[in-house]
Amino acid sequence: MKILLLGADGQLGYELHRACAPLGQVLPSTFSGLMPGRQRCAQADFAQPGAVAALVRAQKPQLVLNAVAHTAVDRAEDEPELAHRINAEAVAELAAACREAGARLVHYSTDYVFAGVTDRPWREDDPTTPLAVYGKSKLAGEIAVRDSGCRHLILRTAWVYAARGQNFLRTALRLAAEREELRIVNDQVGCPTPARWLASLTALMLASEPERDGTWHAVASGACSWHEFASAIYSEALAAGLLERAPRLIGIPSSEYPAKARRPADSRLDCSKLEADFGLRLPDWRVGLHEVIGELAEARVPV
Ligand SMILES: NC(=O)c1ccc[n+]([C@@H]2O[C@H](COP(=O)([O-])OP(=O)(O)OC[C@H]3O[C@@H](n4cnc5c(N)ncnc54)[C@H](OP(=O)(O)O)[C@@H]3O)[C@@H](O)[C@H]2O)c1
């Protein structure tokens, strides 16, 4: 099977490259046409109308994995057209090209399509009311995939991090060297999810149920606030010898944190549909954190 992997240098794309190799021949594509190791690969700029559709037509894959997104949640408030272009319009073009080519599309979306507080984690069919540009553009992308008529699998995930790339964990480790004290939001809860787990899950879903279409929530089990996540990161990093000291953590409400984009207070996603349909469940977020810190400690990846 020929697999076109879009966004092969992002957090998730990098992990998908490895995880999906057993499924077929993976053809990576990036914005720059270069892989993280500087090897050449296919190129498509989602900001350019028609570019990703042309790549699908040229490569004729049977499966497309779309790990591309405008993920800078606050910056999206300043460049809504670009966010919408990458997260929605290009996705609509991609889905149409997949339908024409008969290719199956795996697409990723976000907890930020939801808003407010619930008494339980969000389910796939709960009403979506995104609060900010990023969530609105990602929701428009989801809808475009569903409306396109292409065979698809949409995974909504949250709080993604890895040993590489830009994420909360790496920022927290970097700030540990610079700050005595950190103020971290303690009234937003979610499910920190390692990109590697999400990639493995994708491969297992494709291998086990290749013809099933739909939308599933896919995050690590359990939940925590950003403040609890930071605290766990520093505990693990100290234990692994990645840090010699950790900053003092002060829990603050979101109202005291200067962010351009509003974020949902409750980002917990209910993954019982994933378990019922595929028999798959990601472990507790603390297990994932332990693994990623272990990976950093082993590789001594600079943060
Ligand atoms: N990160 C999270 O916390 C989170 C949470 C919920 C859902 N998600 C979803 O999970 C998926 C994967 O996210 P991630 O964390 O892996 O994001 P990421 O690390 O930011 O990767 C995004 C990828 O998109 C590429 N990209 C951005 N603009 C592009 C353009 N104009 N043309 C082509 N490629 C472009 C980036 O390339 P460059 O690096 O070259 O710019 C990068 O490879 C996305 O659908 C995201 O919305 C992520």
The ligand as a Gaussian input file, in Angstrom:
#p B3LYP/6-31G(d) Opt

LIG

0 1
 N       -0.178000      19.848000      19.523000
 C       -1.299000      19.669000      20.221000
 O       -1.344000      19.885000      21.433000
 C       -2.556000      19.191000      19.535000
 C       -3.735000      19.115000      20.291000
 C       -4.894000      18.679000      19.660000
 C       -4.871000      18.323000      18.319000
 N       -3.722000      18.422000      17.624000
 C       -3.758000      18.066000      16.197000
 O       -2.845000      16.997000      15.973000
 C       -2.287000      17.116000      14.661000
 C       -0.767000      17.063000      14.738000
 O       -0.319000      18.160000      15.520000
 P        1.208000      18.273000      16.004000
 O        1.177000      18.461000      17.475000
 O        2.029000      17.197000      15.415000
 O        1.574000      19.676000      15.333000
 P        3.000000      20.282000      14.920000
 O        4.088000      19.586000      15.638000
 O        2.838000      21.751000      15.041000
 O        3.116000      19.889000      13.385000
 C        2.349000      20.536000      12.410000
 C        2.922000      20.208000      11.055000
 O        2.214000      20.995000      10.093000
 C        3.184000      21.541000       9.217000
 N        2.695000      22.753000       8.575000
 C        2.316000      23.918000       9.146000
 N        1.961000      24.800000       8.192000
 C        2.116000      24.169000       6.996000
 C        1.899000      24.540000       5.645000
 N        1.488000      25.769000       5.299000
 N        2.124000      23.620000       4.676000
 C        2.574000      22.384000       4.983000
 N        2.810000      21.982000       6.241000
 C        2.589000      22.867000       7.241000
 C        4.383000      21.816000      10.084000
 O        5.513000      22.011000       9.278000
 P        6.672000      23.032000       9.743000
 O        7.160000      22.496000      11.046000
 O        7.661000      22.984000       8.614000
 O        5.974000      24.348000       9.875000
 C        4.411000      20.537000      10.900000
 O        5.025000      19.489000      10.173000
 C       -2.851000      18.415000      14.077000
 O       -3.979000      18.126000      13.301000
 C       -3.280000      19.202000      15.304000
 O       -4.318000      20.120000      15.032000
 C       -2.550000      18.829000      18.198000

